[in-house]
Amino acid sequence: MIYRYEIIAENHAGTLSRIARLLESRNHALLILQSKTLGDELSHISLSIRATPQNAEKIRLLIQKMIDVIDVKVRENAEAV
């Protein structure tokens, strides 16, 4: 199943890189990665990965624990990208 994550994080150097490395370290390839700033202090990051429901939840919890992350929402996408 493909899962899409919507992340609100503090706009600090390296935040996007740390999230990408977290996924890479767990052998999850990014299917989609987008980022935009929300003013001077926040970023909105959207990413999609293919994962099992259990792994998708684990990843959500790991991203949520990151220092710069404020909020994480995840939803299932259709199988086709």
One Martini backbone bead per residue (centre of mass of N, CA, C, O) as a GRO file, in nm:
protein
   81
    1MET     BB    1   0.101   0.033   0.017
    2ILE     BB    2   0.029   0.375  -0.008
    3TYR     BB    3   0.176   0.652   0.170
    4ARG     BB    4   0.082   0.974   0.298
    5TYR     BB    5   0.270   1.248   0.418
    6GLU     BB    6   0.199   1.517   0.651
    7ILE     BB    7   0.429   1.778   0.733
    8ILE     BB    8   0.508   1.977   1.019
    9ALA     BB    9   0.790   2.202   1.036
   10GLU     BB   10   1.062   2.338   1.116
   11ASN     BB   11   1.268   2.583   0.947
   12HIS     BB   12   1.542   2.389   0.921
   13ALA     BB   13   1.839   2.286   0.868
   14GLY     BB   14   1.801   1.931   0.773
   15THR     BB   15   1.513   1.815   0.803
   16LEU     BB   16   1.467   1.673   0.531
   17SER     BB   17   1.718   1.493   0.546
   18ARG     BB   18   1.641   1.334   0.805
   19ILE     BB   19   1.387   1.207   0.691
   20ALA     BB   20   1.518   1.062   0.450
   21ARG     BB   21   1.719   0.892   0.622
   22LEU     BB   22   1.513   0.739   0.785
   23LEU     BB   23   1.391   0.588   0.542
   24GLU     BB   24   1.653   0.466   0.429
   25SER     BB   25   1.728   0.300   0.693
   26ARG     BB   26   1.433   0.134   0.626
   27ASN     BB   27   1.398   0.074   0.313
   28HIS     BB   28   1.248   0.345   0.199
   29ALA     BB   29   1.122   0.467  -0.084
   30LEU     BB   30   1.074   0.754  -0.244
   31LEU     BB   31   0.809   0.865  -0.449
   32ILE     BB   32   0.744   1.140  -0.291
   33LEU     BB   33   0.876   1.490  -0.274
   34GLN     BB   34   0.767   1.776  -0.080
   35SER     BB   35   0.835   2.137  -0.035
   36LYS     BB   36   0.722   2.412   0.181
   37THR     BB   37   0.679   2.722   0.290
   38LEU     BB   38   0.546   2.875   0.608
   39GLY     BB   39   0.698   3.111   0.607
   40ASP     BB   40   0.979   3.140   0.827
   41GLU     BB   41   0.921   2.874   1.039
   42LEU     BB   42   0.773   2.678   0.827
   43SER     BB   43   0.703   2.344   0.698
   44HIS     BB   44   0.578   2.157   0.416
   45ILE     BB   45   0.565   1.799   0.401
   46SER     BB   46   0.556   1.567   0.127
   47LEU     BB   47   0.512   1.204   0.131
   48SER     BB   48   0.582   0.885  -0.037
   49ILE     BB   49   0.517   0.535   0.039
   50ARG     BB   50   0.589   0.193   0.061
   51ALA     BB   51   0.377  -0.003   0.290
   52THR     BB   52   0.283  -0.128   0.566
   53PRO     BB   53   0.074  -0.058   0.816
   54GLN     BB   54   0.287  -0.097   1.040
   55ASN     BB   55   0.518   0.073   0.912
   56ALA     BB   56   0.362   0.338   0.880
   57GLU     BB   57   0.327   0.383   1.185
   58LYS     BB   58   0.624   0.377   1.269
   59ILE     BB   59   0.706   0.617   1.094
   60ARG     BB   60   0.523   0.825   1.220
   61LEU     BB   61   0.649   0.807   1.503
   62LEU     BB   62   0.941   0.880   1.421
   63ILE     BB   63   0.878   1.156   1.300
   64GLN     BB   64   0.735   1.278   1.552
   65LYS     BB   65   1.011   1.263   1.734
   66MET     BB   66   1.124   1.481   1.595
   67ILE     BB   67   1.222   1.790   1.682
   68ASP     BB   68   1.102   1.970   1.424
   69VAL     BB   69   0.833   1.828   1.461
   70ILE     BB   70   0.479   1.896   1.491
   71ASP     BB   71   0.324   1.730   1.247
   72VAL     BB   72   0.144   1.415   1.157
   73LYS     BB   73   0.002   1.283   0.858
   74VAL     BB   74  -0.181   0.989   0.741
   75ARG     BB   75  -0.248   0.826   0.419
   76GLU     BB   76  -0.408   0.649   0.190
   77ASN     BB   77  -0.344   0.533  -0.125
   78ALA     BB   78  -0.334   0.441  -0.418
   79GLU     BB   79  -0.144   0.215  -0.584
   80ALA     BB   80  -0.121   0.415  -0.795
   81VAL     BB   81   0.124   0.666  -0.927
   0.00000   0.00000   0.00000
